[in-house]
């Protein structure tokens, strides 16, 4: 195990509800590749001061999670096209005090859509309207999905997201059903008030063919457990977490690990959940 030292490169994550997912994934790869790096998760009490710390302390990389993916835009110096396209940030890279924002969530969602048997003609209910929902909606649009409904209680944000991609919007689920259900809200997230809640009602899960939950902790959210029990194709937030974290690792270090190394890091990450 690498001991802390003055030459060590630091990467961090900022989230309202930090988990050990990124910490375990990145640190496992640092050790496997012999890098003098370390990764630590934080729950900031002041986002502006936290980003100033990234710049002032020379922190190399900073992952951004809910609910800061949009708020952080005003605090960086540059926006990569991956973040500009959807006005959402999940990664900051610090090059000698210049902070560049990226979004690797989009790439992760796009890869999972491609890897799984998802028919672009399917109907989709996408619950959520925040930064992660923007990345998810963009990935579905770019994969050819047109019959998508954004479900969001925040009418302004929900309508804006729906209008951006020529989708529909509704304020609540009601009795709505679809072929593909996608949860992009904190419902089902460990540690939250809705940790035991289902993001979609049982009737909607029964009517669906695919259940997709971007919540990564726990990997087996109530929605994923219900979808699996009903015999549906499930796509988990843990899968999203692995793919987006891999692209962050590459942005930070300039190194792309082997598939075997990524699998080992993923297994180590999941073992800590």
C-alpha positions in Angstrom: 0.0 0.0 0.0 1.3 3.4 -0.9 2.0 5.6 2.1 0.9 9.3 2.1 3.7 11.6 1.0 4.2 15.2 -0.1 4.5 14.2 -3.8 1.2 12.4 -3.9 -1.4 13.5 -6.5 -4.8 14.0 -5.1 -8.2 13.5 -6.8 -11.5 14.0 -5.1 -15.3 13.8 -5.5 -18.0 16.3 -4.4 -21.4 15.0 -3.6 -24.3 15.7 -1.2 -24.3 12.0 -0.3 -20.7 10.6 -0.8 -20.2 6.9 -1.4 -17.1 4.8 -1.5 -17.7 3.8 -5.2 -15.3 6.2 -6.8 -12.9 6.0 -3.9 -12.5 2.3 -4.2 -12.5 2.2 -8.0 -9.8 4.9 -8.5 -7.6 3.9 -5.6 -7.6 0.3 -6.7 -6.4 1.3 -10.1 -3.8 3.7 -8.7 -2.3 0.8 -6.7 -2.6 -1.7 -9.6 -0.7 0.7 -11.9 1.8 1.8 -9.3 0.7 5.5 -9.3 1.6 7.8 -6.4 -2.0 9.1 -6.4 -4.9 9.0 -3.9 -8.7 9.6 -4.2 -11.0 10.9 -1.5 -14.7 11.7 -1.4 -16.2 14.8 0.2 -19.6 16.3 1.1 -18.9 20.1 0.7 -20.6 22.6 2.9 -19.8 25.3 0.4 -19.4 24.4 -3.3 -17.7 27.7 -4.3 -15.1 27.3 -1.6 -14.6 23.6 -2.4 -13.9 24.4 -6.1 -11.5 27.2 -5.0 -9.7 24.5 -2.9 -9.4 22.3 -6.0 -7.7 25.2 -7.8 -5.6 26.5 -4.9 -4.4 23.2 -3.6 -3.5 21.8 -7.0 -6.0 18.9 -6.8 -5.7 17.2 -10.1 -9.3 15.9 -10.6 -12.7 16.4 -9.1 -15.8 14.3 -9.7 -19.1 16.1 -9.4 -22.2 14.3 -8.3 -25.8 15.3 -7.4 -26.8 18.0 -6.8 -23.9 20.0 -8.1 -23.7 19.1 -11.8 -25.2 22.4 -13.0 -24.2 24.7 -10.1 -20.5 24.1 -10.8 -20.6 25.5 -14.3 -20.1 29.0 -13.1 -17.0 28.0 -11.1 -14.8 26.5 -13.9 -12.6 28.2 -16.5 -13.4 26.0 -19.5 -16.2 23.8 -20.7 -15.4 20.8 -22.8 -17.9 20.0 -25.6 -19.1 17.0 -23.6 -20.3 19.3 -20.8 -21.4 22.2 -23.0 -23.7 20.1 -25.1 -25.9 19.2 -22.1 -25.0 22.0 -19.6 -24.0 19.5 -17.0 -20.7 18.7 -15.4 -19.5 15.5 -13.6 -15.7 15.9 -14.0 -13.2 18.7 -13.5 -9.6 18.5 -14.5 -7.1 20.9 -13.1 -4.2 21.8 -15.3 -1.9 24.2 -13.4 -4.9 26.1 -11.9 -7.0 26.1 -15.1 -10.2 24.1 -14.4 -11.8 22.3 -17.4 -15.2 20.7 -17.0 -16.3 17.5 -18.7 -19.2 15.1 -18.6 -18.5 11.3 -18.7 -22.0 10.4 -17.6 -23.2 10.8 -21.2 -20.6 8.4 -22.5 -21.5 5.8 -19.8 -25.3 6.0 -20.6 -24.6 5.8 -24.3 -22.5 2.7 -24.0 -25.1 1.0 -21.8 -27.9 1.8 -24.3 -25.7 0.2 -27.1 -24.7 -2.8 -25.0 -28.2 -3.8 -24.0 -31.2 -5.0 -26.2 -32.9 -1.6 -26.3 -35.2 -0.9 -29.3 -35.1 2.7 -30.3 -38.8 2.5 -31.2 -39.7 1.7 -27.5 -41.6 4.1 -25.3 -39.5 5.6 -22.4 -40.4 7.1 -19.1 -37.5 9.1 -17.8 -38.0 10.3 -14.2 -35.8 13.3 -13.3 -34.8 16.7 -14.7 -31.4 17.5 -13.1 -27.9 17.3 -14.5 -27.8 13.5 -14.7 -31.2 13.5 -16.4 -29.8 15.9 -19.0 -27.0 13.4 -19.8 -29.4 10.5 -19.9 -31.9 12.2 -22.1 -29.2 13.3 -24.5 -27.9 9.8 -24.8 -31.3 8.3 -25.5 -32.0 11.0 -28.1 -28.7 10.4 -29.8 -29.4 6.7 -29.9 -32.6 7.3 -31.9 -35.2 7.3 -29.2 -38.0 9.7 -30.0 -41.0 8.5 -27.8 -39.6 9.7 -24.5 -41.5 11.3 -21.7 -39.8 13.3 -19.0 -41.5 12.9 -15.6 -40.6 15.8 -13.3 -42.5 17.7 -10.6 -40.4 20.8 -11.4 -42.4 22.1 -14.4 -39.8 24.6 -15.5 -36.9 22.1 -15.5 -39.0 19.2 -16.8 -40.5 21.2 -19.7 -37.1 22.7 -20.6 -35.5 19.3 -20.7 -38.3 17.8 -22.7 -38.4 20.7 -25.2 -34.6 20.5 -25.6 -34.9 17.1 -27.2 -38.4 17.3 -28.5 -39.7 14.9 -25.9 -42.9 15.0 -23.8 -43.3 16.1 -20.2 -45.6 15.2 -17.4 -45.6 16.3 -13.7 -46.2 12.9 -12.2 -46.4 9.2 -13.2 -50.1 8.6 -12.5 -51.0 5.4 -14.3 -48.4 5.9 -17.1 -46.5 2.9 -18.4 -43.7 2.4 -21.0 -41.4 -0.2 -22.5 -38.4 1.3 -20.7 -38.3 2.9 -17.3 -35.4 5.1 -16.3 -34.9 6.6 -12.8 -32.6 9.6 -12.7 -33.7 10.8 -9.2 -32.3 10.1 -5.7 -35.3 7.8 -5.0 -33.8 4.5 -3.8 -30.4 6.0 -2.9 -28.9 4.7 0.3 -29.0 7.2 3.1 -31.8 9.2 1.7 -35.4 9.8 2.9 -36.6 7.7 0.0 -34.1 4.9 0.3 -36.7 2.2 0.5 -39.1 3.7 -2.1 -39.8 2.6 -5.6 -39.1 5.2 -8.3 -41.9 3.6 -10.4 -45.0 1.8 -9.2 -45.3 -2.0 -9.5 -47.8 -1.8 -12.3 -45.4 0.2 -14.4 -42.6 -2.2 -13.7 -44.8 -5.1 -14.7 -45.7 -3.5 -18.0 -42.1 -2.6 -18.8 -39.5 -4.7 -20.6 -36.4 -2.8 -19.3 -35.8 -1.2 -15.9 -32.8 1.3 -15.7 -31.8 3.0 -12.5 -28.8 5.4 -12.5 -28.6 5.3 -8.6 -25.3 3.5 -7.9 -25.6 3.0 -4.2 -26.8 0.5 -3.5 -26.3 -1.4 -6.7 -29.5 -3.3 -6.0 -31.9 -0.4 -5.5 -35.6 -1.2 -4.7 -36.3 -0.5 -8.4 -33.6 -2.8 -9.7 -34.7 -5.5 -7.2 -38.3 -5.2 -8.3 -37.4 -5.3 -12.0 -35.2 -8.3 -11.5 -37.9 -10.1 -9.6 -40.4 -9.4 -12.4 -38.0 -10.9 -14.9 -37.2 -7.6 -16.7 -33.9 -6.6 -18.3 -32.2 -4.4 -15.7 -29.4 -1.8 -16.1 -27.9 -0.7 -12.8 -26.3 2.5 -11.6 -23.3 0.5 -10.6 -22.7 -0.1 -14.3 -23.0 3.6 -15.0 -20.6 4.3 -12.1 -18.0 2.0 -13.5 -18.1 3.4 -17.0 -18.1 7.0 -16.1 -15.4 6.6 -13.5 -13.2 4.8 -16.0 -13.4 7.8 -18.4 -12.6 10.1 -15.4 -9.6 8.0 -14.6 -8.3 8.4 -18.2 -8.9 12.2 -18.1 -7.0 12.6 -14.8 -4.0 10.3 -15.5 -3.8 10.0 -19.3 -3.7 6.2 -18.8 -6.3 3.8 -20.0 -6.3 0.6 -17.9 -6.7 -2.8 -19.4 -10.1 -4.5 -19.4 -8.8 -7.0 -16.8 -7.7 -4.1 -14.5 -11.1 -2.3 -14.9 -13.0 -5.5 -14.1 -10.8 -6.0 -10.9 -11.4 -2.4 -9.9 -15.2 -2.8 -10.5 -15.3 -5.9 -8.4 -13.4 -4.1 -5.6 -15.8 -1.2 -5.8 -18.9 -3.4 -5.6 -17.4 -5.4 -2.7 -17.5 -2.2 -0.6 -21.2 -1.5 -1.1 
